[in-house]
Amino acid sequence: MPVPLDSLLAAAPYLRELHERHGGWLAEALAAPDDALARELAAVAVAGRSAAEELEIAAALRLAKGRVALLAAVAEVGGQWTTAASTAALSDLADAALEAGLDFLLGKATAKGDVKEGITTASSGLVIFALGKHGGRELNYSSDIDVVAFFDRQVDALADPLEDTKIFSRIVQRLAALMQDRVGGEYVFRTDLRLRPDPGSTPVALSTDAALAYYESRGQNWERAAWIKARPCAGDRTAGEAFLAELAPYVWRKHLDFATIADIQAMKRQINISKNVGEARVEGHNVKLGRGGIREIEFFAQTQQLIAGGRDRTLRVRPTSAALSALARTGWIADKTAADLTETYWFLRAVENRLQMLRDEQTHVMPETAEGVAVIAALMGFSSREDFEAAYRTTLNRVQGYYADLFTEGETLGADGGDLVFTGSDDDPGTLETLTRMGFRDAAAVSATVRKWHYGGYRATRAAAARAHLTELLPLLLTTFARTGNADLAFQRFDNFLGRIPTGVQLFALLRNYAQLRELLVQLMASAPRMAEAVIHRAHVMDALIDPAFADDVTRREILVAKVDAFLGEARDYQEVIDRARIIGQEQQFLIAAGLVSGTISAQRAGEQFTALAETMLRRLFAAVRSEFEKRHGVVPGAPVALLGFGKMASGEMTMSSDLDFIMIYDAETTTESDGEKPLAATHYFARLTQRLVAAVTAPTSEGVLYNADMRLRPSGNAGPLATSLRAFRLYQEESAWTWEHLALTRARVIEADGDFGFAVGEVIANVLGRTPDRAEIVADVLAMRELLAKERPPRHPFDLKLVPGGLVDLEFIAQSAQLLARHDIALPRGTTATILARLGEAGLVPNGARLAEIHGTYSTVLQVMSAALTDPFKDEGWTDAFRDLLAQLTNEPSFLRLTEDLVEMQGEVREAAAAWYERARMP
């Protein structure tokens, strides 16, 4: 059902902004959208040939992008274009922009004398290939364009052929800048040049000879898949088609290549460990990478293209829907399968487009709230959120069913790769070869250890039933180790684990029958030493991981709270409450971390769940401590008390290693005494009560440590009393507090309070923060604090993203200072850092606020994963290849190198934004 323009603009701030600039043009364009698109593409081509300066062509390209982006969204949502037409329009614009950019830059190179006179873009030998969705003319709404630049040395186009790599690389670098440099928040396309061969060590433009040599000798299966959709989209297309013809034997093997499935399936499992569709929440689902998502349809098609495309040229098509049709036409899949998957593909692509057109964000994740999902439902033309969610789940389940059927035998492929014989006393030579080929560096040590398992060398393997299960499990287990990229270390940790558990029958049976559990356990062994240690000491935590409800339970606050309450409710006395708190706290921390590391929950949701756990533990322990304390000291009559949280606990962003930042506030006269057997004056009473609470939270017991507590945010810091009266708290905040203390106060939140005392505390905070600020003084103080912090606490590691210049602290300082300086404009008194940054963008106070919120999300994901996986995140020994791959995977980056590069760029963006914000914030 078409969606009215007013409804679309009301839901999408980005489109609203475009409409303000191009509304008049759009009204005419909608009368004939195809003609309007053609005119814009023609104007882009003219600009490439006629522009005198780079600023001129850049402006023309940005104008065209703004118009076509607006037209594509409105025409698609309004029903004039299909999603396929919309994605094709954006792809055609990308082609035209790249072609125009090359026309301009080659013209400048000719004027400079680098390129011979008379050489045109079409005869230059330089060709730009579009890969991925761009290659298939299926660009999503806010997509990067993945392009690769090669040049043919046989083309005589340059004045000095020996400078070809230098000249063409310079042109390609300037072309990428034309595409993605932002002016006033506008850009053409984010451009990624890193799908070229070995991008870490090669120039951005390579000769076709060098490219062919790489693919023939070192190319990987994922690169074969990437080139299925590749097409020359700009430059010398004749040279491009010639290169594709030479590359065809690499991409399209003559013989059926079923082994390729194993590689592609392994990549998919890394994305989806422990994911679940069923009746799971639509909120937060990844429409691209999640189970039943777009990636599964693409893999379904591409895998079969790779298998059979070498013998059947009709399968060598680029668009996913065309590939499905070709597979049906040639009998590889049923006509109904092709029709179903084509329909679901474009349904999911439509959802993806609507997610992205709201704010021009390259996101694939459904909103985390029912309200957010309702917006997408409305833009999809559904009359209700419930109808949309039902259709969405049906789509995902349909995709997953076809995908599961395709890969029914996929799990056994790796196990059939060679001999795996562990009988006898000597190493089997064929087995050593297999293990080495699988990726084990010390195959002899692995073989000897497995023989020890078979010989009953551990308690866990002494039972005949355990060894029988182990025999069946080993091929699967070793294959899983091999896929980690850190096979020997993962194997050693698993051996350590096996040596510490009392029995193995149940464990081996579970690992045989639950592939997700096997994958997750091995992943923890390979890439998450902190969690591996938790499994070694508390093997029973794995029971929860095989629960079908785990993927849903781990995301839900109410279930977590109920589990904590039920477990603590079984305690028979105070000491058992303390011990049980550590048991359930550590177990739930592990499960939340497992959900994070497996990709089941996002870093944001993990932060919320870590916080919910901490709040619940603090409340329950406070109740137990208070009850025990009152047995001896009674109560202070009429004196309510509250626990005021600060920092990550207050903002709902805790990690696995976060401290608890809180203070105790009470309301009583200093002369009042408690009424117990051992009465105490109010000040001593609440100070002692605070000490008991801190001890209950932090004291090590036989069950370990629960949390560390940080009380430094109380008035006067470590020099002040442990508990503070409401009056003293108010006076201190109004008259004596430093700016940094008011910054901290912007995130403060009452965690627990008697009656309505929490409202009284909140009112004090609101009054303090609501005062008219001295803007210049606050900005000066914040900058001074940042400078002092940089001096006294420099970053300990390149990934110390909290403290690096342009890191998390800088984002938090922007948000917190904005709460002091623009509190009424923001109107988010307890907003998270990310929501405040986004609101600053919407309010026009920080133009790139949405981008900063996105960067905050990336930083938070990295820090959450580091905290969950590594015992000491700032020691390099924990940074194994497996962990680096995990970090890249969970941040949706193709490689750790690319993640590193992107983080450096993000830090620069944050530094620039912070400087601009403080300059603006000084002004009234």
Secondary structure, 3 states (H helix, E strand, C coil): CCCCHHHHHHHCHHHHHHHHHHHHHHHHHCCCHHHHHHHHHHHHHHHHHHCCCHHHHHHHHHHHHHHHHHHHHHHHHCCCCCHHHHHHHHHHHHHHHHHHHHHHHHHHHHHHCCECCCCCHHHCCEEEEECHHHHCCCCCCCCCEEEEEEECCCCCCECCHHHHHHHHHHHHHHHHHHHHCCECCECCCCEECCCCCCCCCCCCEEEHHHHHHHHHHHCCHHHHHHCCCCEEEEECHHHHHHHHHHHHHHHCCCCCCCCHHHHHHHHHHHHHCCCCCCCCCCCCCECCCCCCCHHHHHHHHHHHHHHHCCCCHHHCCCCHHHHHHHHHHCCCCCHHHHHHHHHHHHHHHHHHHHHHHCCCCCCCECCCCHHHHHHHHHHCCCCCHHHHHHHHHHHHHHHHHHHHHHCCCHHHHHHHCCCCCCCCCCCCHHHHHHHHHHCCCCHHHHHHHHHHHHCCCCHHHCCHHHHHHHHHHHHHHHHHHHCCCCHHHHHHHHHHHHHHCCCCHHHHHHHHHCHHHHHHHHHHHHHCHHHHHHHHHCHHHHHHHCCCCHHHHCCCHHHHHHHHHHHHHCCCCHHHHHHHHHHHHHHHHHHHHHHHHCCCCCHHHHHHHHHHHHHHHHHHHHHHHHHHHHHHHCCCCCCCEEEEECHHHHHCCCCCCCCEEEEEEECCCCCCECCCCCCCEHHHHHHHHHHHHHHHHHCCECCECCCCEECCCCCCHHHCCCEEEHHHHHHHHHHHCCHHHHHHHCCCEEEEECCCHHHHHHHHHHHHHCCCCCHHHHHHHHHHHHHHHHHHCCCCCCCCCCCCCCCHHHHHHHHHHHHHHCHHHHCCCCCCHHHHHHHHHHCCCCCCHHHHHHHHHHHHHHHHHHHHHCCCCCCHHHCCHHHHHHHHHHCCCCCHHHHHHHHHHHHHHHHHHHHHHHHHHCCC
